[in-house]
Amino acid sequence: MTEEQPGKGIVDRATEAAAGIVDHAADVGERIGDLRRPIVDKVASASAVAGRLLEASRRFVPGEVDAARARRLRRLNRAPLANLYDIHPEVRTAPRRELGVMTIPVSAVRGTAVEGPPQRGGDFLPLPVLKSANWESRWQRLRNAQRRLAVLPPIDVLQTSEGYWITDGHNRVAAALYGGQDDIDASVIHVHIAGTEEHEPATGTLQGVLEDSRQVRAAGRGRLSRGSSIEPPPGRQVKGKPGGR
């Protein structure tokens, strides 16, 4: 028994519906072929539209790898991925600002922001000599999750005026590239590089959530982050504050 491919239920239904339209249009065309030509032309036009729908439905398989795109990406894997610290060494001391979680274009991800010798190719996957059996297993699990339309954690990136640079999530970006995905969720930190012109960076919709998370973690360690406070239990007071309301 063949395993059903995740995400194909809708595709199969659309394909069957389109195929039914094509068959029905052809059947009608044969039956009325001896009638007036305008009617036949309309049936032929409907059949052509249904045929395009059928072809589109066959192409719409989530995470499916297009052969030409895969070949192009595999060629990119032969050359090391661009590294932010090689291009802008001054980024190490540049001011940074957390923007929160937002959706960014995959095409705007320029390279890596992990220091050290090159480990990944231009397709964001490990260089050929670094692709171990353990990595291959993790890569397949990631691709399967993508085909199931599973929600993956946001990648972590640094943002400059030139685009985005990954600190964590290289494989997820590679999966997006191979699967033809346009956008990806990312936790963004903006880095201002002196001498570059840039607009005011957008702020992620979850910035407040991340701030609350930081305050919770700080409180758990017995510290207060900036702007946070601890309310005393009813009937008690914090040292140095008047009691009772």
Secondary structure, DSSP 4 states (H G I P E B T S, - for coil): -PPPPTTHHHHHHHHHHHHHHHHHHHHHHHHTTTS-HHHHHHHHHHHHHHHHHHHHHHH--TTPPPHHHHHHHHHHTTSBPPBHHHH-GGGGGS-EEEEEEEEEEGGGEEEE---SS--BBTTSSBPGGG--HHHHHHHHHHHHHHHTTPPPPPEEEEEETTEEEEEE-HHHHHHHHHTT--EEEEEEEEEPPTT---PPPP--TTHHHHHHHHHHHHHHTT---TT---PPPTT---TTS----
